[in-house]
Amino acid sequence: MKYWNSNRKSCEHVEPREDWKESIELWIDWMEAIGRTEETLKTRWYQIVRFSKIVNKSITDVTEDGLIFYLAGMGTEGRRGVRSCVKVFYQWGMKRGLARCNPADSCRTRCATPWNPPHAPT
């Protein structure tokens, strides 16, 4: 695992789920190769590592429901960032045969505005 501290890609207090490590490492390397900034790499690494630990399933077993439960309780911006991270990770993984589907494809990041029926005339 590479390190963010003085070298590269890890925070000492966070480690990915063991079966996600290699895929995360390759994905971060790919994003670096296509020109993502150091800050983006750090952010995405942290987001996907935390997701791997909390969802606690293999990459192929993660479902939309797993992502929704993970996003529950986050603010709108947090949900958007994590959903975007998961979506891009799975797009990358699907192209490489690491996943069959993307759990973020139909997962929305905002709650729909509740419908308020018109008031009856008095």
Solvent accessible surface area in square Angstrom, and as a share of the most:
residue,aa,sasa,rsa
1,M,73,0.33
2,K,70,0.30
3,Y,88,0.34
4,W,23,0.08
5,N,81,0.41
6,S,106,0.69
7,N,117,0.60
8,R,64,0.23
9,K,1,0.00
10,S,0,0.00
11,C,35,0.21
12,E,133,0.60
13,H,145,0.65
14,V,13,0.08
15,E,57,0.26
16,P,4,0.02
17,R,60,0.22
18,E,128,0.58
19,D,76,0.39
20,W,0,0.00
21,K,55,0.23
22,E,131,0.59
23,S,12,0.08
24,I,0,0.00
25,E,25,0.11
26,L,90,0.45
27,W,0,0.00
28,I,0,0.00
29,D,43,0.22
30,W,84,0.29
31,M,5,0.02
32,E,71,0.32
33,A,88,0.68
34,I,78,0.39
35,G,57,0.55
36,R,116,0.42
37,T,85,0.49
38,E,91,0.41
39,E,118,0.53
40,T,44,0.26
41,L,3,0.01
42,K,76,0.32
43,T,56,0.33
44,R,50,0.18
45,W,0,0.00
46,Y,79,0.30
47,Q,30,0.13
48,I,0,0.00
49,V,0,0.00
50,R,96,0.35
51,F,0,0.00
52,S,0,0.00
53,K,101,0.43
54,I,95,0.48
55,V,19,0.11
56,N,98,0.50
57,K,82,0.35
58,S,31,0.20
59,I,16,0.08
60,T,54,0.31
61,D,80,0.41
62,V,5,0.03
63,T,65,0.38
64,E,61,0.28
65,D,86,0.44
66,G,13,0.12
67,L,0,0.00
68,I,73,0.37
69,F,154,0.64
70,Y,28,0.11
71,L,5,0.02
72,A,69,0.53
73,G,88,0.85
74,M,55,0.25
75,G,51,0.49
76,T,53,0.31
77,E,122,0.55
78,G,34,0.33
79,R,43,0.16
80,R,102,0.37
81,G,20,0.19
82,V,11,0.07
83,R,49,0.18
84,S,38,0.25
85,C,0,0.00
86,V,0,0.00
87,K,52,0.22
88,V,51,0.29
89,F,1,0.01
90,Y,2,0.01
91,Q,79,0.35
92,W,10,0.03
93,G,1,0.01
94,M,76,0.34
95,K,170,0.72
96,R,109,0.40
97,G,67,0.64
98,L,62,0.31
99,A,9,0.07
100,R,181,0.66
101,C,80,0.48
102,N,10,0.05
103,P,6,0.04
104,A,0,0.00
105,D,85,0.44
106,S,80,0.52
107,C,3,0.02
108,R,151,0.55
109,T,21,0.12
110,R,148,0.54
111,C,112,0.67
112,A,70,0.54
113,T,123,0.71
114,P,104,0.65
115,W,198,0.70
116,N,122,0.63
117,P,74,0.46
118,P,118,0.74
119,H,178,0.80
120,A,82,0.63
121,P,131,0.83
122,T,184,1.07
